[in-house]
Amino acid sequence: MKTTIEHNDQIIEVDLSKPIDISIPLTNTDENPIAWYIEKPVIEPVVFGDWIGKVSEGKSSTNFNNIFFNPHGHGTHTECLGHITREFYSVNQSLKQFFFLAELVSVVPEIQGDDLVISRNEIKKALGNKTPEAIIIRTLPNFKIKKSLKYSNTNPPYLAEDAAVFIRESGIKHLLIDLPSVDKEHDEGKLLAHKEFWNVKDVNNLNANARLDATITEMIFVDDTVEDGSYLLNLQIASFENDASPSKPILYKHRML
């Protein structure tokens, strides 16, 4: 069913019945992706004595599970600059709007020594003259195994510092990527891409022009059937008062009227 919405003084026609989900589900199986040296998530019923919160066990009328997970290491998540600052900032307070005009781009990381790096030139070439509110970066090759990879100690590709500067200077507020981090896995805590994207000069004393309303979403997966181009992005998070939250980014094809 097609509908029209007004966004930033533009009228957009969109079919909300055809969502394109680019999040990775969180499970307690070996299919769950993992980063940052932790184990897989735990999803298990609450136990009180001989009572088990699982209908199939025959001792409960409801399924009543505890879930233990880490948003940064266990799947698709959205984070604010509170991820790297001494002072606490919550993604739930930073992200107050949820629909954005987004550009999906596919890039091939460049070999630089022992690393694979997404360069400024690749991002600039992929965007052309477009200045969307959000950029969605799909790295190539785009194997489906990304949805269940164990990233720890594998030195995944990452975003070059000047590429993050370019994205920030282009006015893009929301960066989504199919990697566990925009930064190098072992970088001595420099976090250069994070800092440049959020314009954080000193994590201990936040500068006035730091981007409090900008977000980074990591560990997405965009299927090959989804073409590069412009989309309407719905970026939803769980209401955690934390630097990061599991999230469910959804794309919609649209046209301007």
N, C-alpha and C positions, 0 to 999 in steps of 0.2 A: 504494500500500500504506500503510494507516494504522498508526501506531505511537503509543505513549504515552511521554512523557518527563517527568521531574521537574525543575522549574525554580523555584528560590526557594520551595521547599516547596509548589509547586502542581503538579498533575498535568495535563498538556496532551496532547490528542490531535491529531496532525498527520500529514498525508499528504506524506511526503518525496519521493514520486514526482511531485509537481506543483510544482516550484520556479517562482518568479516572479523572473527576473533583472532587476535594475534598474541594472546596470552598462552602460557604453558600451565596446564593443570598441576596442582600440588597433590601428590599421592604419597602413600607410605610404602611404595614398591621400588624396586631397583630401576624402574623406568623414570623415576624423578631425577631431573638434573641436579647436580651438586657442585658448589664452588666453596672456596675458602676453608677447606680442610675439616669439614664437619661431616657427620653421618646423615643418612636420609631422615626425612621427617618421621615423627611417631604419631600415629592416629590409633587410639585404643580406647575401649570402653572403660568407664569409671567402675571401680570395684569397691563395694562396701561389704566386708565380710564375705558371705556366700552369695550376695546380690551382685549381678553383673549387668551393666547397662547395655545389653545387646539382646534384641528380640529373639534372634536365632538360638540363643543359649537357653531360652525357655524360662528365664527368671526375671524378665522385665517386659513391660508393655511398650517401652520406647527404646530407641537407640540413643545412647547418651555418651558421646565420645569426648575425651580430652585430645587436644592437638598440640604437639610441640614442634615448632619449626622456626627457622630464621629467615626473615624476608630477604636479606641480601644473598643468602647462599642456596635457597631452595626453590627458586623459580622467578616468575615475572614479578617485578616490584618497582615501585615508584618512590623516589627519594628527593628530599629537599636539601638545601645547603647545611641543615643541621647534621647531616651525615659527616661533615668534616670540621665543624666549629666547636670551640670549647663551650660556648653558650648553647643552651638547648633551644632548638627550633623544631617544630612539629610539621610533618608533611600535611597533616590534617588541617592545620591552620594556614599553610602556605598555598594549598591548592583549593581555590574557592570557585573556580569555573571549570567546566568539564567538557565543553565542546570547543574544538579548534580546527581551523583549516590546516591540513597537514600535507606534506609531500613525502611520498615513499620513494627512496632511491636505493639502487643496488650498486655496491662498490666492491672492487677487488683490492684487498690490502696489499701494500707494496712490501717487498722484502727489503729490510734494512738490518744488515748484520744477521743476528739470530732471531730477529723479531719480524712480525707481520704488522704493518702500521697503516692505518687509514689516514691518508694525507689530506692536507688542505686543498691541494689541486684536485683530488678526486671528488671531494665534497663540492667544491666550487663548480667543477664541470658538471656534476650530476644535478645540481640545483639550477644551473643556468642563470636566468635573470629573475627567478622566482624567490619571493621572500615570505614563506609561510609562517604561521604561528608555531608549527611543530614540524620536526623532521624525523622520519622513521628510516633508520639505516639497516639495510639487509646486506650482510656480507656474503661474498661469493668465494668458493662454491657454497651452495645452500643445502647441505645434506640434512635430511630429516633427523639424523642422529643428534642434532643440536638439542632436540627436545628431551634427551636423556643423557647427555654427556656428563662425565665426571671431570670437571675443569681443573681441579686442584693440581698444582705443580705441572701444568701443561703449557704455560706461557701463551695464552690465547692472544689473538690480535687485539689491538687497542687503538684509541684515537690519538693522533698526534696533537701536541700542545697547540700548534698554530691552527690546526683544524678546529679545535674548540674555540679559539679566539675568533676565527672566521664565523662560526655558527653564532656566537654571542653578538658579534658586531653586525650580523645580518638581521638582528632583532628577533631571532627564534627563541622562544621561551621554553619550549618543551622538546627534549631530545630523547628519542627512543632507539634502542640498539639491541641486536640479537647476540650480545656478548655478556659475560658476567660482570664486566666493568668497562668503563670508558678509558680506564688507565691500565698500565702494565701491571701484571700480577705481582712481580717483585720489583718495586721501584723505590725502595728505601723510604716509603711513606711520603713521597713527594706529591703524588696526586695532582699532577700538573693539569690534566684535562678537566678534572672536577673543578679545580680552583679557577681556571680560566673561564669555564662555562658560567659558573656562578659569580665570577668577578670578585672572588674572595682574595684579598691581599694578605691578610693576617688572620689565621684561624683563632687566635687568642683575643683579638680586638677588631671586631667586624667593621669594615669600612662602610660609609654611608651609602655608597652606590652598589653595594652587593645586591645580587638579584634574589630577593626573598621569595618572589612569586614564580621562579623558574624551577623546573623539575627535570630529573633524569630518570628514565625508565629503562631497566636492563633485563636481559634474559627473556626477550620476546622471541617469537618465531613467526615469520611471514612465509607462507607456502609459496612455491614457485608459480602456482596458478593465479596468484595476485599480482597484477601488472604494476610496474612503476607508474607513478603519476599522482594526481591530486585526490585527496579523500577528505571526508569529514571525520575527525577523530573524536570519539567519546572516551575520555580517560577517567576511569572510575577506580577509587581506592576504598579499602575498608577504613573505618573511622578510628584508626589507631593514633593516639597521641605519642608519636614516635618519629624518629627521623625518616623512617621508611615504612611502607605498607605494601602487602601483596596487592596487586592491581590487575585490572582487566581492561586493557585497551581494545576498543572495537573500532573498526573502520567501516565507513559507508561510502559507496559511490554517490556522486551528487553532480548537479549542474547549477550554474549561476543563472538566474532569471533577469 
